[in-house]
Amino acid sequence: MAYADLKGKVAVITGSGRKGGLGAAIAKRLAQDGARIVLHDLGQTKGAMAPAHGVAAVAEMDHVAQEIRDATKADVTTFAADMREEAEVAAMIGHAVKTFGRLDILINNAGVGYLFGKFTEQTQEKWDTVLNVNLRGCFFAMKHAIIQMEKQDIQDNWGRGRIVSVASRAAKSGSALTSSYVASKHGLVGLTRSVAIEHGPLQITVNAVCPNHVTTGLGSWQNDYMSAARGQTVDEYLAAMRGRIPLGRVGEVEDTANACAFLCSGDARYITGEAMNVSGGEEMH
Ligand SMILES: NC(=O)c1ccc[n+]([C@@H]2O[C@H](COP(=O)([O-])OP(=O)(O)OC[C@H]3O[C@@H](n4cnc5c(N)ncnc54)[C@H](O)[C@@H]3O)[C@@H](O)[C@H]2O)c1
């Protein structure tokens, strides 16, 4: 189902420069519904980053942008920024406004989900990287998005703005070897709820989605890592995971993209402060 009221909306989707990633799928879905898109990614390796599975280069983001333009005819621009740096995140929001004149939708999708390991072997650098991208970066983006949205008028039957953060099932339940990731995603849901309460009177809705496993580039690395940690093959690991999911399969990028499109639509104008599971029933609270 397409949401007609997404036509012309300006959407920034962070961490959307990776082919096959959740962010690219969310951007494509919003573009299909007529939104104007700012693709964003880090663009280069920096600090405790693992380039093979963690970071989209500028060339990859440009490629994703062209694929979305070709598939949807949407207006798509790109911007590289480090979510750990407030000035860069503010410049990303500024780029959206300079390019398209406004900002209606922020999707906080950029995330680091690969600095896993035994809790007692976590280092300050790894902890800071995960928390600074997954939580502090979302704070920066929400803050600068809202500063812009506050200047804009309320649109009938839609509101003034939408913020959707891609949290995770890890925002609802803990798991071994993922302490910093789980902490960052639980924090993101707390941030979502508080920012939703504070900005409800402005008609800016603030929600999160909580996908379970999706085999993106990051998800594929997680499969390798977690299966090895359990002494399983990747197939055995995935089969066990499917066995825990009532709908019988792992997530697909479109499942999360569809949930984001709904939350950005006018149909969701009375929904705020939610952390919506997109998990085939694996997570129910
Ligand atoms: N794949 C899954 O199973 C899964 C499940 C639940 C939630 N998630 C979440 O969904 C989001 C997208 O994950 P994905 O699986 O598509 O992985 P992905 O690695 O393809 O996407 C994450 C993006 O964030 C970008 N990024 C990382 N550090 C950055 C920084 N400092 N500044 C700017 N950008 C940065 C990366 O370059 C990458 O493009 C993440 O927040 C992840 O935690 C993923």
The ligand as an SDF file (V2000), in Angstrom:
LIG
                    3D

 44 48  0  0  0  0  0  0  0  0999 V2000
   20.4950   -6.4530   10.2630 N   0  0  0  0  0  0  0  0  0  0  0  0
   19.8480   -6.7620   11.3780 C   0  0  0  0  0  0  0  0  0  0  0  0
   19.6530   -7.9430   11.7100 O   0  0  0  0  0  0  0  0  0  0  0  0
   19.3070   -5.6700   12.2730 C   0  0  0  0  0  0  0  0  0  0  0  0
   18.3410   -6.0120   13.2010 C   0  0  0  0  0  0  0  0  0  0  0  0
   17.8340   -5.0270   14.0390 C   0  0  0  0  0  0  0  0  0  0  0  0
   18.2910   -3.7350   13.9360 C   0  0  0  0  0  0  0  0  0  0  0  0
   19.2450   -3.4280   13.0270 N   0  0  0  0  0  0  0  0  0  0  0  0
   19.6830   -2.0290   12.9590 C   0  0  0  0  0  0  0  0  0  0  0  0
   19.3480   -1.5370   11.6960 O   0  0  0  0  0  0  0  0  0  0  0  0
   20.2500   -0.4990   11.3210 C   0  0  0  0  0  0  0  0  0  0  0  0
   20.8150   -0.7930    9.9480 C   0  0  0  0  0  0  0  0  0  0  0  0
   21.4920   -2.0290   10.0000 O   0  0  0  0  0  0  0  0  0  0  0  0
   21.8850   -2.8840    8.7130 P   0  0  0  0  0  0  0  0  0  0  0  0
   21.7210   -4.2920    9.0920 O   0  0  0  0  0  0  0  0  0  0  0  0
   21.2310   -2.3490    7.5140 O   0  0  0  0  0  0  0  0  0  0  0  0
   23.4520   -2.6560    8.6880 O   0  0  0  0  0  0  0  0  0  0  0  0
   24.3970   -1.7500    7.7950 P   0  0  0  0  0  0  0  0  0  0  0  0
   25.7570   -1.9200    8.3320 O   0  0  0  0  0  0  0  0  0  0  0  0
   24.1410   -2.0520    6.3750 O   0  0  0  0  0  0  0  0  0  0  0  0
   23.8620   -0.2780    8.1060 O   0  0  0  0  0  0  0  0  0  0  0  0
   24.4100    0.5710    9.0780 C   0  0  0  0  0  0  0  0  0  0  0  0
   24.9470    1.7960    8.4020 C   0  0  0  0  0  0  0  0  0  0  0  0
   25.4080    2.7060    9.3990 O   0  0  0  0  0  0  0  0  0  0  0  0
   26.5540    3.3350    8.8750 C   0  0  0  0  0  0  0  0  0  0  0  0
   27.3930    3.8860    9.9320 N   0  0  0  0  0  0  0  0  0  0  0  0
   28.1090    3.2070   10.8550 C   0  0  0  0  0  0  0  0  0  0  0  0
   28.8000    4.0510   11.6120 N   0  0  0  0  0  0  0  0  0  0  0  0
   28.5150    5.3130   11.1900 C   0  0  0  0  0  0  0  0  0  0  0  0
   28.9220    6.6170   11.5950 C   0  0  0  0  0  0  0  0  0  0  0  0
   29.7840    6.8230   12.5850 N   0  0  0  0  0  0  0  0  0  0  0  0
   28.4060    7.6770   10.9280 N   0  0  0  0  0  0  0  0  0  0  0  0
   27.5650    7.4950    9.9050 C   0  0  0  0  0  0  0  0  0  0  0  0
   27.1340    6.2860    9.4830 N   0  0  0  0  0  0  0  0  0  0  0  0
   27.6070    5.2100   10.1210 C   0  0  0  0  0  0  0  0  0  0  0  0
   27.2840    2.2460    8.1100 C   0  0  0  0  0  0  0  0  0  0  0  0
   28.1970    2.7800    7.1620 O   0  0  0  0  0  0  0  0  0  0  0  0
   26.1290    1.4930    7.4720 C   0  0  0  0  0  0  0  0  0  0  0  0
   25.8380    1.9690    6.1920 O   0  0  0  0  0  0  0  0  0  0  0  0
   21.3040   -0.4410   12.4240 C   0  0  0  0  0  0  0  0  0  0  0  0
   20.9720    0.5890   13.3320 O   0  0  0  0  0  0  0  0  0  0  0  0
   21.1550   -1.8030   13.0910 C   0  0  0  0  0  0  0  0  0  0  0  0
   21.5700   -1.7730   14.4330 O   0  0  0  0  0  0  0  0  0  0  0  0
   19.7540   -4.3490   12.1740 C   0  0  0  0  0  0  0  0  0  0  0  0
  1  2  1  0
  2  3  2  0
  2  4  1  0
  4  5  1  0
  4 44  2  0
  5  6  2  0
  6  7  1  0
  7  8  2  0
  8  9  1  0
  8 44  1  0
  9 10  1  0
  9 42  1  0
 10 11  1  0
 11 12  1  0
 11 40  1  0
 12 13  1  0
 13 14  1  0
 14 15  2  0
 14 16  1  0
 14 17  1  0
 17 18  1  0
 18 19  2  0
 18 20  1  0
 18 21  1  0
 21 22  1  0
 22 23  1  0
 23 24  1  0
 23 38  1  0
 24 25  1  0
 25 26  1  0
 25 36  1  0
 26 27  1  0
 26 35  1  0
 27 28  2  0
 28 29  1  0
 29 30  1  0
 29 35  2  0
 30 31  1  0
 30 32  2  0
 32 33  1  0
 33 34  2  0
 34 35  1  0
 36 37  1  0
 36 38  1  0
 38 39  1  0
 40 41  1  0
 40 42  1  0
 42 43  1  0
M  CHG  2   8   1  16  -1
M  END
$$$$
